[in-house]
Each structure stands twice: as C-alpha cells, then as structure tokens.
C-alpha cells in the first residue's frame, strides 16, 4: 500500500512507483503534490476508480497508469490538467468513453 505520508512531499516534481507490488487505491494525500509534473505508476497493482485527486495536480505533464486494475469511468471534466502532454491508461478496465475535455487540453 502506498503510504498517505507521500502527500507530505509537497516539492516533489517526479514520482515513479512503477513495477512495484503496491495494492489498493492511491491515497487521497497524493492530491497535495501540487508541484508534480510526472506521475508514473505503471504495473504497480493499484486498483479502484480513476484517482480524482489527480485533477488537483494542474502542473502534471505526464500521467502513466498503464497495466493496473483501475476501473469505472474517467471523470467527465479533466480540463484542470491543462499542461498534460502524455496520458497512458492502457491495460486497465476503464469503461465508457474518453472525456472530450482531454481533447481540448
């Protein structure tokens, strides 16, 4: 499990926890990493719905959630991620369509 204390690293700009044996959902505290530009969580065995707290991270340029166990629908409004240039959710179980707000970034 990813510890909630991770959210205390408020000056962190790159977080790569890929290919680990974490389980469960991302802690809500990840929404406090407001300086984060890159988030790489591929093949990390994470689950749950799309982590809505990521929408608070307006500095993100890249999100890599490949090959986890995320499910459900993506949030309809992702326009807060206006600096995003890379968004990879391959290998999850998301349903529904890709939000049109992603195409307007």
C-alpha positions in Angstrom: 0.0 0.0 0.0 1.2 3.5 -0.8 1.5 5.4 2.5 -0.6 8.6 2.9 2.6 10.4 4.2 3.6 10.6 0.5 1.4 13.7 0.3 3.8 15.5 2.6 6.4 15.7 -0.2 5.0 18.9 -1.4 8.1 19.9 -3.5 8.3 16.6 -5.4 8.3 17.0 -9.2 8.6 13.5 -10.4 7.1 10.3 -8.9 7.9 6.9 -10.4 6.5 4.0 -8.4 6.2 1.7 -11.5 6.6 -2.1 -11.3 6.1 -2.4 -7.5 3.8 -4.6 -5.6 1.5 -1.9 -4.2 -2.1 -2.8 -3.8 -5.2 -0.9 -3.2 -6.0 2.7 -4.2 -3.9 5.8 -4.3 -4.1 7.7 -1.0 -6.1 11.0 -1.1 -3.0 12.8 0.0 -1.5 12.5 -3.4 -3.6 15.5 -4.3 -1.2 17.6 -2.2 1.7 17.0 -4.6 0.9 20.3 -6.4 4.4 20.7 -7.9 4.3 17.2 -9.5 4.9 17.2 -13.3 5.4 13.5 -13.9 3.4 10.6 -12.4 4.5 7.1 -13.4 2.5 4.3 -11.8 2.6 1.6 -14.4 2.5 -2.1 -13.4 2.0 -1.2 -9.8 -1.0 -3.4 -9.0 -3.1 -0.4 -8.0 -6.9 -0.6 -8.1 -10.1 1.3 -7.7 -11.6 4.1 -9.7 -9.6 6.8 -11.5 -8.0 8.8 -8.7 -9.9 12.1 -8.7 -7.3 13.7 -6.5 -5.1 13.8 -9.6 -7.3 16.5 -11.0 -5.8 18.8 -8.4 -2.4 18.4 -9.9 -2.5 21.1 -12.5 1.3 21.0 -13.2 1.2 17.4 -14.5 2.6 17.0 -18.0 2.5 13.2 -17.9 0.4 10.5 -16.3 1.2 6.8 -16.7 -1.3 4.4 -15.2 -0.6 1.5 -17.5 -1.4 -2.1 -16.5 -3.0 -1.6 -13.1 -6.5 -2.7 -12.0 -8.3 0.7 -12.3 -11.9 0.5 -13.4 -15.0 2.6 -13.8 -15.4 5.7 -15.9 -12.9 8.5 -16.4 -14.1 11.9 -14.9 -16.0 13.9 -17.5 -14.1 17.1 -16.9 -10.3 16.8 -16.9 -9.6 20.4 -18.1 -7.7 21.2 -14.9 -4.9 19.1 -16.4 -4.2 21.7 -19.0 -0.4 21.0 -19.2 -0.9 17.3 -19.9 1.0 16.0 -22.9 1.1 12.3 -22.1 -1.8 10.3 -20.7 -1.5 6.4 -20.8 -4.1 4.2 -19.2 -3.5 1.1 -21.3 -4.3 -2.2 -19.7 -6.9 -1.1 -17.1 -10.6 -1.8 -17.0 -12.0 1.7 -17.6 -15.5 1.9 -19.1 -17.3 4.5 -21.1 -15.7 7.0 -23.5 -12.7 9.2 -23.3 -13.8 12.6 -22.0 -13.9 15.3 -24.6 -12.2 17.6 -22.2 -9.0 15.7 -22.8 -9.0 16.7 -26.5 -9.2 20.4 -25.5 -6.0 20.4 -23.5 
